[in-house]
Amino acid sequence: MNRIFGSSSSAAKAPPPSAADTVNRLESRADVIQVKIDKIDAELKTIQTRLSKMTEGSAKQQLKNKAIMLIRQKRGYEQQKNSMLQTAFSVDQVQMTTENLRLTIDTAQTMKQTAKDMKREYKRLDINKIEAIQDDLQDMMDQANEIQEIMGRGYDVPDYIDEADLESELAGLGDTLFEDADGLPSYLTESLPAPASGTIGLDNATKEGQAAQPATGERLPQLV
């Protein structure tokens, strides 16, 4: 059918493997070679045990030759393994470098776009207008404080009060109280006891008290 209708060249060509796929394949191949190396080591150990128990002769020489051949195979496998691991490491380094470059490019593009956005937003800002707004706000705050100060003022209260005036006013209040007492109604003043005139009452009370006291040297009768 492809010969009749033809086929797309892009469909026929398979995409190249990624760096990660290549690294995985190389590491898997190195693991397979390591299994072969471990098998040779086990066989060499067995041969070494047998050689230690054998006497010199053709059989022992043949076993030595086999051990030498296995050692050569082991070295070849080790070279292949090291080469694959080195290749995998190199590919991995290339992959990491490529990813870092892509990340750097993406970062640069992001920074470039961010710079454009910042410039566009800064064009929408006017520093003079912002400063004017700040000044207006400060003026309004000052006016509000001034209004509060005015509203907090008292009425008919002088800022300065003389202490002498206060004492004079206090003395006047005392005189006013005594004058008010003189002007009380008769039904309130009649019930009040009259004060004693002169010192007669006081002298009589003193004399009576002195007469009631016993004479000097006279004993009072004891109460039983």
Stockholm file with secondary structure:
# STOCKHOLM 1.0

chainA/1-224         MNRIFGSSSSAAKAPPPSAADTVNRLESRADVIQVKIDKIDAELKTIQTRLSKMTEGSAKQQLKNKAIMLIRQKRGYEQQKNSMLQTAFSVDQVQMTTENLRLTIDTAQTMKQTAKDMKREYKRLDINKIEAIQDDLQDMMDQANEIQEIMGRGYDVPDYIDEADLESELAGLGDTLFEDADGLPSYLTESLPAPASGTIGLDNATKEGQAAQPATGERLPQLV
#=GR chainA/1-224 SS CHHHHCCCHHHHSCCCCCHHHHHHHHHHHHHHHHHHHHHHHHHHHHHHHHHHHCCSSHHHHHHHHHHHHHHHHHHHHHHHHHHHHHHHHHHHHHHHHHHHHHHHHHHHHHHHHHHHHHHHHHHTCCHHHHHHHHHHHHHHHHHHHHHHHHHTCCSSCCSCCCHHHHHHHHHHHHHHHHHHHHTCCHHHHTTSCCCCCTTHHHHHHHHHHHHHSCCTTCCCCCCC
#=GC SS_cons         CHHHHCCCHHHHSCCCCCHHHHHHHHHHHHHHHHHHHHHHHHHHHHHHHHHHHCCSSHHHHHHHHHHHHHHHHHHHHHHHHHHHHHHHHHHHHHHHHHHHHHHHHHHHHHHHHHHHHHHHHHHTCCHHHHHHHHHHHHHHHHHHHHHHHHHTCCSSCCSCCCHHHHHHHHHHHHHHHHHHHHTCCHHHHTTSCCCCCTTHHHHHHHHHHHHHSCCTTCCCCCCC
//
